[in-house]
Amino acid sequence: MSSSSSHRAPAPRPDPARRSWAEPFRIKVVEPVRLTTPEQRERAIREAGYNTFLLKSEDVYIDLLTDSGTSAMSDWQWAGMMLGDEAYAGSRNFYHLEEMMQKYYGYRYLVPTHQGRGAENILSRVLIKPGDVIPGNMYFTTTRLHQELAGGTFADVIIDEAHDPASLHPFKGNVDLNKLEDLMQRHGAARIPYVSIAGTVNMAGGQPISLENLRQVRALTARHGIKVILDATRLAENAYFIQQREPGYAARSIAEIVREMCAQSDGCTMSAKKDSLVNIGGFLAVNDWEVFEEARNLVVVYEGLHTYGGMAGRDMEAVARGIAESMQDDHMRARVGQVLYLGNRLLAWGIPIVQPIGGHGVFLDARALLPHLPQEQYPAQALAAALYLDSGVRAMERGAVSAGRNKETGEEYRPKLELVRLTIPRRVYTQAHMDVVAESVYLVHERREQVPGLRMVYEPKYLRFFQARFEAR
Ligand SMILES: *Cc1c(COP(=O)(O)O)cnc(C)c1O
């Protein structure tokens, strides 16, 4: 026996009752990543104004900025790219995409768009009149902006637990029906064109809504002729949590649950860059012919002809195939399983994260992690910068910087949550990468008193988190 192995603790024997599982794929193509020196990272983050969005990808080691458009496509999707029909009108890939949307989401009409916000723009212009109020289960940055640009006002009707990072509620994406009813009484149903329901709720930490709650929202609003529009960007991930947590759904497939959710709504906007495993693409889907007609008309103005909507034929083929792959139960189990793996490692070390662990990322609670920084010093932004400095891991702020300013008063929003999102791209990183990330968070947490606050020195007018610049205090 060698001396090094004699130092190791005896390995625990496998438990025959509990088999390990692995990703339902093997790796065919690899892309090298580069680890930088501390000096290089110091320079890079300063040049980026302490905003991880402004870092160059080449200076990043493990990129957890976003799960948007960062997925690894399958060989089947890549093969589909070669079958792109790049005709200006009537591309066969459009019809395949339409067929897959109808099969898996169940809506009647499809309007392709270049990505999710293209669909949000068109939907908002079709359904919202100036002065309208749009209730939703927490805001999303681009969704709310398009509602506001169309003259509407967003109203948050999510349950209070969603704003509490320590609440273990299994469905923190649920709508508080009392808040919704109050709003309907205050403004009148005629001022509420639709309720905007996201599954899972990105800004709450990837938290799901239950089917029971969605049904209740449907029942309450249908009586008053108010539509329900889903943000279906991560609906398949939401369906996984329903399967795992909601009584009566354990034996149902992801695909069945997604169909059932869509059946409680009138349409959806979709960023295919998330669930659907593509690098670019999106769509709007509706059941109502009049809404479809108007949307199909507007798509020509803002995106492209109604049979491509800003996507190449090959892009539409990749989305069509990605939709089918996203609904596979073994895919979803591995996808969310990897997120849970990272989150559980951090929990075991007592690092404050949003619980329950969400579907697309682990959200560090920056307020709890950096209690010495007041919200004016942007603790989540500061934490994301510190993490990059430690290991080259790139994360993203979801706190006061993302929340922006009130459009009337110009005052900065002060959201309850100051989060740093470690977003996991689909099928891209291994468990060893997750270990490196967990260790870096642990080490930053160890030295947390040394993390400096930030001062904003440049603020763009729209969606400021993308391009704002900061200095260390
Ligand atoms: C990403 C995202 C969008 C916007 O989609 P894009 O493709 O980035 O334009 C809308 N809603 C949610 C929940 C998202 O995560």
The ligand as an SDF file (V2000), in Angstrom:
LIG
                    3D

 15 15  0  0  0  0  0  0  0  0999 V2000
  -34.6600   36.0720  -20.3100 C   0  0  0  0  0  0  0  0  0  0  0  0
  -36.0280   36.3290  -19.8840 C   0  0  0  0  0  0  0  0  0  0  0  0
  -36.8960   37.1350  -20.6370 C   0  0  0  0  0  0  0  0  0  0  0  0
  -36.4470   37.9190  -21.8410 C   0  0  0  0  0  0  0  0  0  0  0  0
  -36.0040   37.1020  -22.8500 O   0  0  0  0  0  0  0  0  0  0  0  0
  -34.7650   37.4830  -23.8100 P   0  0  0  0  0  0  0  0  0  0  0  0
  -34.6530   36.3010  -24.7000 O   0  0  0  0  0  0  0  0  0  0  0  0
  -33.5810   37.7120  -22.9600 O   0  0  0  0  0  0  0  0  0  0  0  0
  -35.1600   38.7110  -24.5600 O   0  0  0  0  0  0  0  0  0  0  0  0
  -38.1980   37.2540  -20.1970 C   0  0  0  0  0  0  0  0  0  0  0  0
  -38.6210   36.6530  -19.0820 N   0  0  0  0  0  0  0  0  0  0  0  0
  -37.8210   35.8900  -18.3330 C   0  0  0  0  0  0  0  0  0  0  0  0
  -38.3390   35.2340  -17.1030 C   0  0  0  0  0  0  0  0  0  0  0  0
  -36.4950   35.7090  -18.7010 C   0  0  0  0  0  0  0  0  0  0  0  0
  -35.6860   34.9740  -17.9310 O   0  0  0  0  0  0  0  0  0  0  0  0
  1  2  1  0
  2  3  1  0
  2 14  2  0
  3  4  1  0
  3 10  2  0
  4  5  1  0
  5  6  1  0
  6  7  2  0
  6  8  1  0
  6  9  1  0
 10 11  1  0
 11 12  2  0
 12 13  1  0
 12 14  1  0
 14 15  1  0
M  END
$$$$
